[in-house]
């Protein structure tokens, strides 16, 4: 049953953006330190990162009681809460063992901070549902914990295994952080602009659950009526549609797009420490890939 | 709510046998290596071990859908599955970070194996419910994963921070392993011999859930009628009481007691590498403490 649960989530067509990032940064930084190719540690890191991401999705879906993920039914929906908790714990346990056996304290500390950020992010999210006083800074901090921390650690971890200077490590961390934030902002925009079929879950479902994201924070500045709809948790059947309409009218989506593009530009700035060539171009391309989803 | 959840479980009167063990082995092994006192790492290890134990109990109670723990209501009963999953994840995340920051690869690897064993133990238990073909070896392996692995790592981890020889480390590991197995066997006996009030949960509840433990494995050799009652999952209201009665009549409880005592004796043998004195005596006393619960 656990294997079937693993199939359920690993078999869904995830974008695998995190392991791709590990491989690209591994290659790009290996060039800087004169490694002729990437190491087994780099490859194992890519595995570990995707496993951590997947385990966190399984538990997130339990916490949010979600039915759909990547267009397929969630593990908790198909197999129940018990199996989902156990499957998540099992994958986390495997990653903690794999990570320990990479025998690099700097990377172990880096990833342990990510796991802590995940838990903080979930708590921040849970305690700020339907909260219209959340600031952009709160939102970015929450998005950092939930998403960008792992992406940043993916990039920095790859640089560590290449043995780069601290300056390069920190640039890779910042690149991953900005890329992860851009990714989260785009994701939060798509909740308003894509159809349910495109999303693989109902449109507006983040807002319905009370997640106040970038487009909503901007919209609240212009549309005070939105606040009441959120605070009363969309008590009337038409309230959610009204709220989505207000977000569209407010220009909040355009401002959130601008924010995502600025994050993308900041990410690109961090790449100047790398050699020009196909690896650096591909890392630039990842920023385009994340922002392209806006079109 | 998370603090209240933490209070719910940390506030219940746990025996705190694991941190006590860490402190005793820390003192006993520090004497061997000439440390004048135990180190901050020893103390932090005691904290981490109790936190890991507590996090695993919270998730176990979700997996088993348990209502009572240590005589109090479980976190999942009071706060629901969501908070219990999140609280467990949060505590696990904290321990992984605290552990990484102890900066000792040997201890990190040791504890990461325990986390993996926990997950394996839960899976072994889940997949062997109501299975009357389970052998004593299966049972001991499962008990090792669920209980003894953490106790063994507690003792060995303390020896590592004292800087002892590998021989002492392995003796401490074996001591903890045998002590942990004795503890689990005793726990499984008490499920049959103590009243519901003494246990803080209904008597016979392990068997009712399908856990085939040491007294039952012995009883199955003598009482073939027991097999049908277990395999039909106590379908009639009186089946559980009949099964408990059969276990008592079979002499399985006495044989399980004997097994626990043998484990206790093996644990004592591992202590001969330590200096005689109050610390070694207290570690011997822990074996008595575990076995005393049989009376």
HADDOCK unambig.tbl for C-alpha pairs under 7 A between the chains (distance, minus, plus):
assign (segid A and resid 62 and name CA) (segid B and resid 82 and name CA) 6.91 0.50 0.50
assign (segid A and resid 63 and name CA) (segid B and resid 82 and name CA) 4.97 0.50 0.50
assign (segid A and resid 82 and name CA) (segid B and resid 62 and name CA) 6.92 0.50 0.50
assign (segid A and resid 82 and name CA) (segid B and resid 63 and name CA) 4.98 0.50 0.50
assign (segid A and resid 89 and name CA) (segid B and resid 119 and name CA) 6.63 0.50 0.50
assign (segid A and resid 90 and name CA) (segid B and resid 119 and name CA) 5.19 0.50 0.50
assign (segid A and resid 93 and name CA) (segid B and resid 115 and name CA) 5.46 0.50 0.50
assign (segid A and resid 93 and name CA) (segid B and resid 116 and name CA) 4.81 0.50 0.50
assign (segid A and resid 93 and name CA) (segid B and resid 119 and name CA) 6.88 0.50 0.50
assign (segid A and resid 94 and name CA) (segid B and resid 116 and name CA) 6.08 0.50 0.50
assign (segid A and resid 96 and name CA) (segid B and resid 112 and name CA) 5.67 0.50 0.50
assign (segid A and resid 97 and name CA) (segid B and resid 109 and name CA) 6.74 0.50 0.50
assign (segid A and resid 97 and name CA) (segid B and resid 112 and name CA) 4.83 0.50 0.50
assign (segid A and resid 97 and name CA) (segid B and resid 113 and name CA) 6.08 0.50 0.50
assign (segid A and resid 97 and name CA) (segid B and resid 116 and name CA) 6.95 0.50 0.50
assign (segid A and resid 100 and name CA) (segid B and resid 108 and name CA) 6.22 0.50 0.50
assign (segid A and resid 100 and name CA) (segid B and resid 109 and name CA) 5.22 0.50 0.50
assign (segid A and resid 100 and name CA) (segid B and resid 112 and name CA) 6.82 0.50 0.50
assign (segid A and resid 101 and name CA) (segid B and resid 109 and name CA) 6.59 0.50 0.50
assign (segid A and resid 103 and name CA) (segid B and resid 105 and name CA) 6.55 0.50 0.50
assign (segid A and resid 105 and name CA) (segid B and resid 103 and name CA) 6.56 0.50 0.50
assign (segid A and resid 108 and name CA) (segid B and resid 100 and name CA) 6.20 0.50 0.50
assign (segid A and resid 109 and name CA) (segid B and resid 97 and name CA) 6.74 0.50 0.50
assign (segid A and resid 109 and name CA) (segid B and resid 100 and name CA) 5.22 0.50 0.50
assign (segid A and resid 109 and name CA) (segid B and resid 101 and name CA) 6.60 0.50 0.50
assign (segid A and resid 112 and name CA) (segid B and resid 96 and name CA) 5.67 0.50 0.50
assign (segid A and resid 112 and name CA) (segid B and resid 97 and name CA) 4.83 0.50 0.50
assign (segid A and resid 112 and name CA) (segid B and resid 100 and name CA) 6.82 0.50 0.50
assign (segid A and resid 113 and name CA) (segid B and resid 97 and name CA) 6.05 0.50 0.50
assign (segid A and resid 115 and name CA) (segid B and resid 93 and name CA) 5.45 0.50 0.50
assign (segid A and resid 116 and name CA) (segid B and resid 93 and name CA) 4.81 0.50 0.50
assign (segid A and resid 116 and name CA) (segid B and resid 94 and name CA) 6.08 0.50 0.50
assign (segid A and resid 116 and name CA) (segid B and resid 97 and name CA) 6.95 0.50 0.50
assign (segid A and resid 119 and name CA) (segid B and resid 89 and name CA) 6.62 0.50 0.50
assign (segid A and resid 119 and name CA) (segid B and resid 90 and name CA) 5.18 0.50 0.50
assign (segid A and resid 119 and name CA) (segid B and resid 93 and name CA) 6.88 0.50 0.50
